Amino acid sequence: MARTVQRPSDLAQRLAARRDVVQRRERDATNSPWRRETFILPREAAREKAREWFERFPKAAYMTEVENWRELDDGRIEFTIRCLPSAD
């Protein structure tokens, strides 16, 4: 697989796009009916935390889901869980 040459402008575009996504999420979060929490935990602790959320807020009633996740350089997991604040 060939490695593409990246220019400073490529990096600037990626960072600008990421900033736009973050700003959009922050803006939407204030008007959103969703409850969101972000965690940064070691892998096993992250699994346990997700299980706790799904037990406390069942997916069928609260539409709970892991919205996004990523593995950090140090092996910890950063993830965001969202759910509705109350079940109907």
N, C-alpha and C positions, 0 to 999 in steps of 0.2 A: 504494500500500500504506500503510495507516494505521499510525502508530507508536503502540504501546501505552504508556501511562504506567506507569512502574515505581516502586514504592514501596520504601522502605528494607527493609520486611519481605520483599519479593520477593528482593532482593539477599541478605539473610540466609539465606533458604531455599535459594537456589542455592549459596551458599558452604557451608552445612551439608551439602547433598547431595554436593557435590564432596569435602568433607572425609571424609564417610562412605565414598565410593568409594575414595579414596586409602588410608584406614585398612584397608579390606577387602582391597585389593590387597597392602598390606604384610603383613597377617596371613596371607593366602593364600600369599604368596611364600615364607614361611618353611616352609610345609608342602608346597609345590608341587614337582613333579618337573621343572618348566620352568626353563630358564636364561633370564634376561631381562637385557637391557642397554638403557639409554636413552642417546640421543645428541642433541646439539644442534649442528647443522652448517649451513653454507651449502647451498643447494639442490643444487648439483652434487656437493659432497663427501658429502652425505647419500645421493644416488643411488649413488655409488661405494661407500660403506660398506655399503649394503644389498646391492649386487652381491657384495661380498667375502663377506658372511655367507652368501648363497645359494650361492656357489661352495664355500665351506669346509664348510657344513652343508646339503647338498642337501635340498630340501623333502621328497622321497620317503622319505628315510632318517631325517631329524631332525624332520620336521614343522615346519620353519622358517616363520615368518610375521612380517610387520610387524603387531604387535598394535594399535598406535594411532599416530597422527601428527597434527601440527598445524603451521600456519605461524605463527611468532611475529611481533610487530609490526615487528621489524627485518628481516624477510624470511628469517631462518634457519628451519630445519625441526627440530622436536623429534619424535623417534620412538622407539618401543620395539620391539625385535625379540626374539622368543622362539623357543627351540628346545629339544629334548630334549638333555640333556648327552651322551648316547651313542646310537648307532644300534643297533637290535636286528637 
